[in-house]
Amino acid sequence: MSEQPPDLSQLDPTHRAVYDRLRRIEGQVRGLQKMVTDGRGCNEVLTQLSAVMSATKRVASLVAYCSMSERVTDAVREGKDPDAAVADLLDLLARLP
């Protein structure tokens, strides 16, 4: 049984960009798996791993920007301190490698 593709028409542009980047990373990881099963050299694999790591960092930055915007906007709308929302996000970001 094949999986139905998700309906992306309802995604806002930022979420769509995150989704598209994650799909690209998924393809890179599948390529890495093939490289390993094909017996490719460690240097080649490491080069591609570096590309995947860089891509995931860029996605994390985009998600962090989105989260920051949402948190600060919500805090202002609710009459809360936006600095607290920023501090919460910084705590979350500190957990990223």
C-alpha positions in Angstrom: 0.0 0.0 0.0 1.5 3.4 -1.0 1.4 6.4 1.2 -0.7 9.4 0.0 1.3 12.6 -0.6 0.5 15.3 1.9 -1.7 18.2 0.8 0.7 21.1 0.7 -1.7 23.7 -0.6 -2.6 24.9 2.9 0.9 25.5 4.1 2.1 29.0 4.5 5.3 29.9 2.5 7.6 29.4 5.5 6.3 26.0 6.4 6.4 25.0 2.7 10.1 26.1 2.5 10.9 24.0 5.6 9.0 21.0 4.1 10.8 21.4 0.7 14.2 21.6 2.4 13.5 18.6 4.5 12.6 16.6 1.4 15.9 17.7 -0.1 17.7 16.5 3.0 15.8 13.2 2.8 17.1 12.7 -0.7 20.7 13.5 0.4 20.4 10.9 3.2 19.1 8.3 0.8 22.1 9.1 -1.4 24.4 8.6 1.6 22.9 5.3 2.3 23.5 4.2 -1.3 27.1 5.5 -1.1 27.7 3.3 1.9 26.1 0.2 0.4 28.1 0.9 -2.8 31.3 0.9 -0.8 32.2 4.5 -1.6 35.2 6.0 0.2 35.1 7.6 3.6 36.1 11.0 2.3 33.3 11.0 -0.2 30.8 10.0 2.5 32.1 12.6 5.0 31.8 15.3 2.3 28.2 14.4 1.8 27.6 14.2 5.5 28.9 17.7 5.9 26.4 18.9 3.2 23.5 17.2 5.1 24.6 18.7 8.4 24.9 22.2 6.8 21.4 21.8 5.3 19.9 20.7 8.6 21.5 23.8 10.3 19.9 26.0 7.7 16.5 24.4 8.3 17.0 24.8 12.0 17.7 28.5 11.5 14.6 29.0 9.4 12.4 27.2 12.0 14.0 29.2 14.8 13.2 32.5 13.0 9.7 31.3 12.4 9.3 30.3 16.1 10.8 33.6 17.3 8.4 35.6 15.2 5.4 33.5 16.4 6.4 33.7 20.0 7.0 37.4 20.1 3.9 38.2 18.1 1.8 36.0 20.4 3.4 37.5 23.5 2.6 41.1 22.3 -0.9 40.1 21.3 -1.5 38.6 24.8 0.1 41.5 26.6 3.0 39.4 27.9 6.7 40.2 28.0 8.2 39.4 24.5 11.6 39.1 26.2 10.4 36.0 28.0 9.4 34.5 24.7 12.8 35.2 23.3 14.5 33.7 26.4 12.4 30.5 26.0 13.5 30.2 22.4 17.1 30.8 23.2 16.9 28.0 25.8 15.5 25.7 23.1 18.2 26.7 20.6 20.9 26.0 23.2 19.9 22.3 23.0 20.7 22.1 19.3 24.1 20.7 18.4 
